Amino acid sequence: MKVRRKRKAFIRGKTKTYPYDVAKQLRTREEMVAYLDAWLTDAPEDSAGIARALGDVARASGMAQVARDTGLSRESLYKALSDTGNPSLDTVLRVAKALGLRLRAAAA
């Protein structure tokens, strides 16, 4: 059963704005793969952005299940895959495996 949380509205003038959460837009496996592939292709040097994108895909898939599959705590995954996180290569590989993804190298 999915619990719906209220979104916090920001009011500027007469317009209400809501924070955008890309994880809510990633519905299919193909969308998740395309989103992560776009980050890897368009910004390969942005390690923080790639980690955040991996976190978005993990949240879209269900962070609790990803945590169980990786053997890491849910809290540590949220922290490592956040804007300010700095995940180790081991964490990235565990999350990719839990999501059913394979990272590959290609000539630039």
N, C-alpha and C positions, 0 to 999 in steps of 0.2 A: 504494500500500500504506500503510495507516494504522498508525502505530507507537503502541502502547499504553504509556502511562506509568503508573508506579505512583503512586497517590495517597498523600500523606503523612497518616498517621493521627495524630490528637491524642487522647491518652488522659487522661481525667478520671475518676478513680475506676476503676470497672470497665467504663465505657462508652467505646467508641472512636467518635470523631466524625470526619467527613471534611469538608473545605471544599466548599461548594456552588458549582457552576459552572453558571450558567444557560445558557451557550452549548451545553452538552451536551444540554439539554432542547429547544432550538430545532431541530427536525428538518425542518420544512417551511417553504416560503416564506411561507405564510399565518401560521404561528406567529411567524416573524421580524417580519413586518409588524405583526401585532397587538401584539407585545411593544413595538416601537418606538413605535407609535401610542399605546399606553397611557402610556408615559413622556411623550410630547408633550402628551397630553390632561390627564393627572392632575398633572403637575409641570412646566408650561411654563417656570417661572422657574428651575428647577434645571438650569443648563447643564452642570454636572459630571455629574449623573445621566444626562442625555440623551447626553452624549459617551460615558459608560461603556456605556449601552445600545447605542449605535451600535457600540462596540467589541465588545460581546457578540455582536451580529448578524454583525459582520465575522469574529470568531473562529469562529462557527458555520458560516459560509459557506466559511471557509478563508482565513486572513490572508495567506498567501503569494500566493494568486491575487488577492486584493484589492490587495495591494501592487503586483503587476505591472500590474494594470489602472489604478491611480492614478498610477503612475510614482514612487511614494514608497517608501522602504525599509520593510521589515517592522518593523524595530526602532523607527523613528520613529512608525509607526502604533500599535504597542503602547504607546509612551510617551504619544502625544497622546490616545489613547482610553482611558487608564487613569483610576483614581480621582483622581490628582493632575495629570493632563494638562490642557492648555488649548489645544485645537485651534483653528486659524484657521478662518474661514468657508470659505476655499478648500479646506482639508483635509476639512471636513465635506461640502462639495458633491462633491468628488472621490470620497470613500468612498460617498456615497449613489448617485452615478452608477455606480460600479463594482458596487454591490450591486443595481442595477436599480431603485432607489427614486427617487421624485420628492417633493421637499418642496414643500408648497403653503401658501399663506396663506389664512386665513379670518377673517371678522369675529368678534370675541370676544363 
